[in-house]
Amino acid sequence: MVHKYQVGQIVDLEPMVLRSSAPGSYEIRFLVPASDRDPGDPCYRIKSIAEAHERVASESELTLAESVSV
């Protein structure tokens, strides 16, 4: 499994109807090791400056941020 993004990169989280998330960009904090869930869609721990907690998001939910608004 190869991660597309690296620790420290700034990404945007795709909005979803059933997920409440802070607006703006997120920083990649940790590359989550492979799991049985979907080895072709690696996960990351991400953090927004607007939230006190980190989130786990799959690579398919992230895009590289065009402008940094963290």
N, C-alpha and C positions, 0 to 999 in steps of 0.2 A: 504494500500500500504506500502510495506517495501522496503527501499533502501538497496541495496547490499553493497554499499560503504559508507564510513563516511567522514565527513569534515576532511581535512588534508591528506587523503590517496593520493598516487601517482598512476596515471593510464595512460594508452596509449589510444589514440584516433584512431579508425579504419580509415585508409585512404579511401577517396572516390574520384571518378573522378571529380565530380562537386563541390568539396569543397576544397578550398585552406586553408591549415592549417599548422602551424609551426611544424617542426619535433621535435621529443623528447617527453618527458612525460609532463603530466599536473597534477596540484593539484586540488583536489575537494575543491571548495570554499563554496558551498551552496547546500543544498538539496532542490530542487524545489518541492513545494506542488503538490499534484495530480491534474491532469487536465482531461478534457473530451477527450483529444487526444488519449491516450492509457494508461489507469490506470494500466495495467500489465507491462508497460515499463517506470518506473519513470525517471525523468530528473534531471540533475545536472548542476550547473554553474561550469565551470572548467577554469583554467588559466595556460598558459604556460609562463615561464620566457622570452621567445623569442617574445612574443606579448604584446602589450600595453592593449589589451582588453580581457574581459572574453568571453567565449562561452557557449552556452547551448547545451548539448549533452544528448541523451537518454542512458539508461543503456546498451542497446543492442549494442551501438557503442563503449563501453569502455571495457578494460581488465585491470586487476591489473598489474602494471608495474613490470617486473622482476628485472630491474636495474634502479636506480634513476639517470636520466640524465637531471634534471630540471635546 
